[in-house]
Amino acid sequence: MADTEPNGNAFSNANSHSDSTLSPDRDASGPRVKDGPGRYELFAFISHMGASTMSGHYVCHIKKEGRWVIYNDHKVCLSERPPKDLGYIYFYHRLSSS
């Protein structure tokens, strides 16, 4: 299971994306999950390289079997240092409560 984010609030720092588990239910002012702890893990993100969203290039990083893989058009390979801080869209899945 992944570690918890240091500040315990997944919504406080939008630019701080990591493999850490995010726990919004620890913050009293945040949303509450009725069926267990709301813990999430980053499993993919899309990043953009270019001057604007209308031009440039999009690539996707997906975590598979504990390793990050970059999907860049027809090229797919391991990503040793995925640029998580440069993401355009982030995808999380909810961790089980067990």
C-alpha positions as CSV (number, residue, x, y, z in Angstrom):
1,M,0.0,0.0,0.0
2,A,1.2,3.5,-0.7
3,D,2.3,6.1,1.9
4,T,0.0,8.9,2.8
5,E,0.6,12.4,1.5
6,P,2.5,14.5,4.1
7,N,-0.1,17.2,4.6
8,G,-3.0,14.7,4.6
9,N,-5.1,16.9,2.3
10,A,-5.2,15.9,-1.4
11,F,-6.8,19.1,-2.5
12,S,-4.4,21.6,-0.9
13,N,-1.5,21.4,-3.4
14,A,-2.6,20.7,-7.0
15,N,1.0,20.6,-8.2
16,S,2.2,18.0,-5.7
17,H,1.5,14.8,-7.5
18,S,3.2,11.6,-6.5
19,D,2.6,7.9,-6.1
20,S,1.4,8.7,-2.6
21,T,-1.9,7.8,-1.3
22,L,-4.2,10.8,-1.1
23,S,-6.5,11.0,1.9
24,P,-9.1,13.8,1.7
25,D,-11.2,12.3,4.5
26,R,-8.5,13.3,7.0
27,D,-9.4,17.0,6.7
28,A,-12.4,17.9,8.7
29,S,-13.5,20.4,6.1
30,G,-13.0,18.0,3.2
31,P,-15.5,15.5,1.7
32,R,-16.3,12.4,3.7
33,V,-16.5,8.8,2.3
34,K,-19.2,6.8,4.0
35,D,-18.0,3.3,2.9
36,G,-14.4,3.4,4.1
37,P,-11.3,5.6,3.9
38,G,-11.1,7.7,0.8
39,R,-7.6,6.7,-0.2
40,Y,-6.4,7.0,-3.8
41,E,-3.3,6.3,-5.8
42,L,-2.0,8.0,-9.0
43,F,-2.0,5.4,-11.8
44,A,-1.7,7.6,-15.0
45,F,-1.3,11.1,-16.2
46,I,-1.3,12.9,-19.5
47,S,1.2,15.7,-20.1
48,H,1.5,18.3,-22.8
49,M,4.6,19.7,-24.5
50,G,4.1,22.8,-26.5
51,A,3.3,26.5,-26.6
52,S,-0.5,26.1,-26.1
53,T,-3.1,23.3,-25.9
54,M,-3.9,24.0,-29.6
55,S,-0.4,23.0,-30.6
56,G,2.3,20.7,-29.3
57,H,2.2,17.1,-28.3
58,Y,0.5,15.0,-25.7
59,V,2.0,11.9,-24.1
60,C,0.6,9.5,-21.5
61,H,2.3,7.8,-18.5
62,I,0.7,4.7,-17.0
63,K,1.9,2.8,-14.0
64,K,1.9,-0.9,-14.9
65,E,3.1,-3.6,-12.4
66,G,4.7,-0.9,-10.2
67,R,6.7,0.7,-13.1
68,W,5.9,3.8,-15.1
69,V,5.5,3.4,-18.9
70,I,5.4,6.3,-21.4
71,Y,3.0,6.1,-24.4
72,N,4.2,8.4,-27.1
73,D,2.4,7.8,-30.4
74,H,3.9,4.6,-31.7
75,K,6.7,4.4,-29.2
76,V,6.1,2.7,-25.8
77,C,8.9,2.3,-23.2
78,L,9.8,2.5,-19.6
79,S,9.9,5.9,-18.0
80,E,12.6,6.2,-15.4
81,R,11.7,9.7,-14.2
82,P,8.1,10.4,-15.2
83,P,7.4,14.2,-15.0
84,K,4.4,14.0,-12.6
85,D,4.6,17.7,-11.9
86,L,3.9,18.5,-15.6
87,G,0.7,16.6,-15.9
88,Y,-2.3,18.0,-17.8
89,I,-4.8,15.4,-16.5
90,Y,-4.3,13.0,-13.6
91,F,-6.0,9.7,-13.1
92,Y,-6.4,8.0,-9.7
93,H,-8.0,4.8,-8.5
94,R,-9.5,4.2,-5.2
95,L,-7.6,1.8,-2.9
96,S,-9.5,-0.9,-1.1
97,S,-10.0,-0.4,2.6
98,S,-8.4,-3.8,3.6
